[in-house]
């Protein structure tokens, strides 16, 4: 997209993309496993399947289970809100 602009520009993603912190890596790993386990309604995703999140946390032997669970839910809520914004526009 940016390469086709006049004058040619670099994508800002490399500049503004946040770095993943080590204390969030477990949550990101679990989110990557369960990101398609959404509970759906007629208007789209409403939540992630909590049982799937807990099972993934258990299977991968995550030490900070509750903290990781909360971080995964936060990430899923953010993603659901982003999907809703795209649907509305």
WORA-V95511 format. One line per field, one symbol per residue. ss: DSSP state (2 for helix, 1 for strand, 0 for the rest). phi: phi as a letter, one per 40 degrees, with the letter a starting at -180 (. if undefined). burial: # if it has 9 or more other ideal C-beta (glycine too) atoms within 8 Angstrom, else .. A space follows every 10 residues. Layout:
BEGIN
ss = ???
phi = ???
burial = ???
END
This chain:
BEGIN
ss = 0222000000 0022220000 0222222222 2222000111 1001111102 2222222220 0000222222 2222222222 222222220
phi = .ccccbccbc ccdccccccc cdcbcccccc dccbcbcccb bcchcbaccc cccccccccc gcccccccdc cccccccccc ccccccccc
burial = .#........ .......... ...####### #..##..#.. ...####### .###.###.# .#..#..##. ###.##..## ..##.....
END
